[in-house]
Amino acid sequence: MATSQAASLLVPLLVTLALFCQAQSLGLPTGTIMPFRPSPNEAVFTMDVTVAWGSPACGVQRDIVLVNGLFQPTLKARVNDTITVHLINNLPRLLPNTASGISIHWHGLSMWDAAGWADGTAYVSQCPLPSGANQTISFLADESPGTYLWHDHSAANRANGLTGALILDLPNVTPPIADPIPIDGEFTVFVTDWSDQDANVGAMLLNRPIDSAKVTNDSGSFVGGGRPSALLINGKGVAADCGFEVHTGVKSPYEPPICNVTKMSVAPSVACPSGATHEQYNVEPGKQYLFRLINAGSSLYTTVCFEGHKVQLITADATPINWVFLSNGCIDMNTGQRYDILLTTLAVTTAAPSTYWISAHSQMSAGSPSAYAVLRYASAPAAQLPATPTPQGYVEPWTDTNLRNIVTADGVLGYLDNYEYWDYWQMFAHRGLYTADTLHPGTVAARLVVLNMTAPVLAATGQLRWAMNNVALMENPPCDSLLNILRSNSTWLADNTINPEDEASATAALLSVQVFNKTSKSAVYLDDAGWAPPIVPVAGMHVVELKFGEIVDVLMQNLPMGANNGEYRTGVHRNISVPHPMHLHGHKYWVLGWGDGIYDPIVDGAALDTTYPMLRDTTTLPAWGWLYIRFQANNPGIWPLHCHIMSHMYMGQMVYFAEAMDMVPPPPETGHPKCPETCVSSFAPYSKSWINSTYAAANSRFQLPK
């Protein structure tokens, strides 16, 4: 949609603004954007993306991204709605942005058929929407009901506030569908980590050389992400709850800071004009509530705990599971994962008057703060904190047994337990997504894709990257939509595939460029049956081609960071491994197994679970371990598989599955952003001189890399 048409968006924008629910007067404005409905099965949203100055937790004031004036707003629609989004990018042109634009990804949605053009991955389904422009996104929400999220997938703006929950309710049909789980109310627990540093600035610093021999005064040096200044629940929190003094000796090296919540809210001041507050959930005794838990953070594996209450897990990543009773009230979530839980409140005689802690704590991140909210019974004073001490940051993480107890519901699998709930869930089964055909023990996958995870230092530039099979994925060149290119040019991948003897020179050529143009040549690493991964780490585009309908197994192996010739510096040994939350676009996948060490095809292969596997879109690859998943290539398009830790994806931990390109439907006639003549490299070094000339650093009011 052209910019001149922005006036036509005014009516739905006014309706959308009128319908949002602002939840509090202190802190940044948060709430839910309800759709404008021209007809019962149409949901129209306007998302006007702007920048503001502030801090959600009264920490360091900085630029934050809002949508319709709201911080991290929730979107609500229904299954089988045609969702239309009028996206307007009103971010300033000189606001630092590693992609020169924005795009919205609908995390967890399969995006069937033509909806694949709206998946929102920069330079895959579309080019980023530049400042001052707008686009119209439209797709059918042909999914199961449940808890999803949306976020920017171009630059690092998801960590600046361009994210929120996406809730799909039951469809609008006659007669109405009865929900098999009666509840008395529902709430969202949307957990994010917040930094005092602009996330795009942090991303730019990741691209500078880590090798001191490559560092100059102009280049600057690599700066990794530090601890966040706050964890937030529904965009709310107080940075001062947790200090920098840590509990020593508690599961070293993950000592959490000492936290002490002393008041519900922080009043506005010169230092923090918006003030800050904790989220509060108001409940009544003896009722059953649905809580939708979402880890939308940029980096942290978190544990959410409900004090004094027992909870039951009922879904994982919008897939029904066999209910799991959690006596300690704590749920582990890696970034990108979602759980729905049922919480039954206490009886009147037990609860009145009472408030209880809801807390979120980081796992495996030294010194990271906690977040706090309050579960308030109706008889308690409005601003009453719980009488019990502030829960401290270290909570025992789930054991392997806890994780293996989370299995897809019998009713979804159908054949296991007299088809309980089968009619209900079968309404939302599409193209064999929930069938057991891919799970029979005798099934042999047509493809086994093995992905070895490392974190090499590239010899050409001294940059630290994340890689799969020694390829750190660059999102560009080309400065174009890869989906559009491959649909229209069946030989493009072969034409741009790099010969083994040219790998080093191709990588050096790509890394020497700050800004690509339309004629810049890609370096494609086509992962097919005869392909041998590069011996030395490279940068380029890592692609796996899939045929329609074939069953695909993916084995991910978590190697030491410096493995596979990933460290050329003399005397440096990075024998370190960290967990990765692996998210697949376009599909849910069966989690057949995971374990420690190197995968053994005989021993571990015999133990793969093809009876009660979990059906998810985001699962943790363990540190020093492996993860084995299976899906069916039944959704033509290009679907990234990547680590959902934002910095890891940005630094290259991603691969593209190019699925049945000959069956991809045509792109929408209108609505897609025009691709630029030039685009900034996703591995651009961001030297000080380039920052100064591009952003007029001496006169900029925005945070910039130093």
VENHU-V128509 format. One line per field, one symbol per residue. ss: DSSP state (~ for helix, > for strand, _ for the rest). phi: phi as a letter, one per 30 degrees, with the letter a starting at -180 (. if undefined). psi: psi as a letter, one per 20 degrees, with the letter a starting at -180 (. if undefined). A space follows every 10 residues. Layout:
ss->???
phi->???
psi->???
This chain:
ss->__~~~~~~~~ ~~~~~~~~~_ __________ _>>>_>____ _>>>>>>>>> >>>>______ _>>>>>>__> ___>>>>>__ _>>>>>>>>_ __________ _>_>>>>___ __~~~~~~__ _>___>__>_ ___>>>>>>> _____>>>>> >>____~~~~ __>>>>>>>_ __________ _____>>>>> >>>>____~~ ~~~~~~____ _~~~______ _________> >>>__>__~~ ~>>>>>____ ______>>>_ ____>>____ _____>>__> >>>____>>> >>>>>_____ >>>>>>____ >>>>>>__>> >>>>>>___> >>>____>>> >>>>___~~~ ~___>>>>>> >>>_______ >>>>>>>___ __________ _________~ ~~~~___>_~ ~~~_______ _~~~~~____ __________ ______>>>> >>>>__>___ ___>__>>__ >>>_______ _~~~~~~~__ _~~~~~>__~ ~~~~~~~~~~ ~___>>>___ ___>>>____ _______>>> >>>>>>____ >>>>>>>>__ __________ _________> >>>>____>> >>>>>>____ __~~~~____ ___>>>_>>> >___>>>>>> >>____>>>> >>>__~~~~~ ___>>>>>>_ ~~~_______ _______>>> _______~~~ ~~~~~_~~~_ ______
phi->.ddddedddd ddddddddcd cdcacciddb lcccddcdbe ccbcccbccb cbcladbhcd dadbccbhic chddcbbbei ddccbccbcc dddcdeadbh lbacccdjdd hdhddedcdi deicdadedd eicbbccbad dcbddlcbbb adbcccdddc kdaldbccde ddbbdddddd cdbclbbccc cbcbcdcedd dddddddddc dedcdbdddi bebdddddda cbchiblbdd ebccdcddic heccedddca dcadbcdead dbediaacdb ccbcdiccbc cccbccddbc dbbcbcdibc bbdbbbhicd bdecdcdcic bcbddjdbbc bcbcdddedd ccdbbbdcbb bdcibdiddc bbbbccdedd edcdddddde dcdcbededd dedddcbeee dddidcbhhd iddddddcdb hiecddedce eddcddbccc bccbbdcddd biddbcbchi cddcdbddda dddddddcbd cddddcddde dcdddddddd ddcdbdbdcd cdcccddbdc dceedcebbl ccbcdbcdid dbcbccccce ecdhidbcdd icbcdbbbdb dcccdiacbd cdlaacidec ddddddcecc cbddcbcbbd ddehbbbbbb bcdcbelcbd cadddedddd djdabcccch edcddddddb jddddddbbd edcedhdddd edddchedcd ccdbdc
psi->pqhijhhiig ghghgghhiq opiriqrqpr apoqqpnhrh kpopqpnopr qrpapijlcp papqpqokjq plqqppaqpj qopppoppnk qqhjppoijk aqqppnpiqh mqciihijhj ppjfhrqqor pjrrqpppqp mmrqqboarq rpkgbjihij imrrqoporq qnrpqqpppi oprjrqrpno pqqpqipphh ghhhhhiqph ohiiprhhhr rporpaqqhq qqokjqrohi hpaipqoqjo lpkkpqqpqo piqhqpqqrh hnhiaqrqqp oprqqkrpqp poppnjrihp pqpppopjqq rpphqpljpq rppppohikp ppprpiqqqp qppprrrghh hpqqqqppqp qqqkopjqrr qprpopqhiq qhkpqqiqqp prhopprqrh gghiioqqqg hghgjhmklp jghghhhjpp kjgjrjhiip hippqhpoop opprmrpphh ijpprqqpkj oopphrrrmr ohghghhini jgghhjppqh ijgghgghgg iipgprahip propoonahj ppqqhqqrpb oopppqqpiq ppppoppnrq hjrlkjoipp jpommqqqqp ooppqiqqqp ohrraqappo hgghhhjpoj glqqoripqp oqpkarpprp rpmknpapoq prpjpghggh jjmqqpoool hijprqrqhr hqqpqrhqqp pikqilrhhg gghgjlhhjq iqpqq.
